[in-house]
Amino acid sequence: MLTTTIGAFPKPSDIAITDWFSITDGDYTSAYLDELAAVDDELLDTAVHRVVRDQIEAGIDIPTDGEVRRENYIHYQCRQLTGIDFEELSYKRMRGTTDTSLPTIRTEVGVGESLLPRDFLVAQAATTAPVKITVPGPMTIIDSVVDDHYRDDAALGADLAAAINRHVRALADAGCTNIQIDEPVMARKPQVALSHGIDHLARCFDGVGGGVTRIAHACCGYPNELDEIDYPKADRGAYLDLAAALNDAPIDQISIEDAHAHNDLETLLPRFADTTIILGVVGIARSRIETIEEIGSRLREAVAIHGAHRLIAAPDCGLGYLSREQALEKLRNLAAAAHEITD
């Protein structure tokens, strides 16, 4: 069985870029560009190579770039679009749980200049394995900014999808064969997803050739800190509500979390009749290291329903809350368990 990661990896200690895994006061960091400018670009490239090689050496078949250059997986992409103001931030509650200052949409959203092809080429230079690049989707961007222009989520989502699509196509043209759209907000707002969010997700991949694996990631949410108990997450039942529509969408792989709390796989997996499932089998919000045996047991339960050829093993989400050592130990156990499994 193949293995992959979802997005973030612990930043190397010599990369002094604040990300939301290290923010404790709930306020959005507006110092990101100054921090980024203070880090030598060659040092950043070297850090990306280290992160990619860490994943490969741990046994990951399809690594990500670790999102080393990003302050978070959403706003990094927003900075590459036009119409979004990062100078005068606005305050709102994000995900229904966190009060924070956020960038603000002032005018129509446009394409801007994509950094994703560069990010891919830097990461791909570190390995012969295919590197996956992640891009936030329209629903998740909308929930992570303040809209002071459209005041219509469907219209804003359509413009975001069109702009993201240009970036996704540029990424594909650069040679990236694994492109993931991150839409965790689908699980928090399944009715919005069914109304227009999944259509906008699909539009992000318009015109992308058959050589690209089109991936969507839908986790149920991060905590505010590692080992936080009973933090608010999306309703896991949303996966059941979304499964049929996601299966019918032009998506090749759907990434869902299963480690934090198990799904009813016998009910859920058959609803993805035509789709490969990336199954989260190690937790990203707890420091406890899952054993090879418990990971393997859960994967074998899924294989009995979905088949090993239509499953990929992964963490629930990004690994940014963990230390490098914790992340590597979890990934090594994940890979050891997955690589023992066949149909």
Secondary structure, 3 states (H helix, E strand, C coil): CEEECCCCCCCCCCCCCCCCCCCCCCCCCCCHHHHHHCCCHHHHHHHHHHHHHHHHHHCCCECECCCCCCCCCCHHHHCCCEEEEEEEEEEEEECCCEEEEEEEEEEEEECCCCCHHHHHHHHHCCCCCCCEEEEECHHHHHCCCEECCCCCHHHHHHHHHHHHHHHHHHHHHCCCCEEEEECCHHHHCHHHHHHHHHHHHHHCCCCCCCCCEEEEEECCCCCCCCCCCCCCCCCCCHHHHHHHHHHHCCCCEEEEECCCCCCCHHHHHHHCCCCEEEEEEECCCCCCCCCHHHHHHHHHHHHHHHCHHHEEEEECCCCCCCCHHHHHHHHHHHHHHHCCCCC
